[in-house]
Amino acid sequence: MKRGMGTIAVLFVGLLCLWHSPIARSALISPHPPRILFISPTYADHPFWRLVEQQMHYAAADFGFELNVEYGNDSPLRVTRLAIQALDQAQPPDFLLLQFNGPVMPTLLPQIERHDVRLITFNSPPSPHVQARIGQPGTLYRHWLAHLWPDDQLAGRLEAEALLRQAQQRWPNRQHTLLAFNGARSDISLVAQHRGEGLRQAIAAVPTARLAQEFAGYWNADKATHPLQGALQRYPDARVLWSGSDEIALRLRELLIAEGKPLDEYLIAGIDATPQGLAASAQGQLVTTVGGHFMEGAWCMVLIYDYLQQDQLPANRFMTAMYAFDRQGIGQLRQLQQSAGFSRLDYHVFSYSHFRQRHWEVAAWHGYPFDWPAVLQQAREQHLLSE
């Protein structure tokens, strides 16, 4: 009898330990792979967001996650409706991924909390007044696990620095007048504001540079570039065109051609590192394209993996780095894209769980390696790059 009671006790302790393991607990409750829903803020063919979605799929496949995607078609109301519909399903997703949208979050966060779904947001920083209403991830809403956003101020500065370096080389001993064609400047999204701040930082460091005017275009290439003709008439010495995205940059180039302007008298650059922006930069049509945030969808998968391993995350707010892609960087990125290298990348190595398996000393952890050099290093170690 005592032996039987001992066996039962051992089984009970074993089951208790099993229950406290997040992955095992998940398997006992629901044996399916984690179901993840990403609601893209725009259309399926958007150059940047298609790239984000592609990287997300690669990482999800590596971790064995089930990833589904819906499209908001540039409508925050549609994004909200799709999210609520998903929450109200008989089997809602285990994790929801959204671009951070200030007006939408106060509506969605309470509903996500009630439905016991975990949320990760990314791509855009919250404005102070929205942050005051919803708090930080894991505070007022504990199911809001994490938020990632790119260093857009750095992006704007890197683009401007690349343009001004090229301008100084091409036209030495001349004042360099810039025109800026940005996205929407509002407290709903701080992306354009931060990119513009980086632009002005770069200009302030160059005595021969001046910003003639900055235009806001609501992330629509046609609207953003509409002022170009009038601006060139007002500022005939403007030869440096800074833009808030690759789409805007390439549209500026098209308009210069349509106006019959000699392209070798203008310098243009962009942000997002889209395939179109990379191709144009490689051909010398753009000075550079700044990016790296196309990896944020993959980084969300890494965070989900760690959450399932640990039942928590070592941090919940992450600013991801941005890079100006030169000829070498463009070659490396395009090689990984064209050779399906990203689909073969081991995304586990970017996780905290991977670090813990190899290091006993937690103090050695310096944060997630969510940056382009870390991706290149891993690609080299896996022999995915032929340099």
HUQUI-V661100 format. One record per run of one state. SS is the DSSP state (H for helix, E for strand, L for the rest). FROM is the first residue (numbers start at 1). TO is the last residue. If there is no record, write none. Layout:
# HUQUI-V661100
<<SS FROM TO> <SS FROM TO>>
This chain:
# HUQUI-V661100
<<L 1 1> <H 2 19> <L 20 21> <H 22 29> <L 30 34> <E 35 40> <L 41 46> <H 47 63> <L 64 65> <E 66 71> <L 72 75> <H 76 87> <L 88 94> <E 95 99> <L 100 101> <H 102 114> <L 115 117> <E 118 122> <L 123 127> <H 128 134> <L 135 143> <E 144 150> <L 151 151> <H 152 170> <L 171 175> <E 176 182> <L 183 190> <H 191 204> <L 205 208> <E 209 216> <L 217 220> <H 221 225> <L 226 227> <H 228 234> <L 235 237> <E 238 243> <L 244 245> <H 246 258> <L 259 262> <H 263 265> <L 266 266> <E 267 268> <L 269 269> <E 270 271> <L 272 274> <H 275 282> <L 283 288> <E 289 291> <L 292 292> <H 293 310> <L 311 316> <E 317 320> <L 321 322> <E 323 325> <L 326 326> <H 327 338> <L 339 340> <H 341 344> <L 345 346> <H 347 350> <L 351 351> <H 352 358> <L 359 361> <H 362 364> <L 365 371> <H 372 381> <L 382 387>>
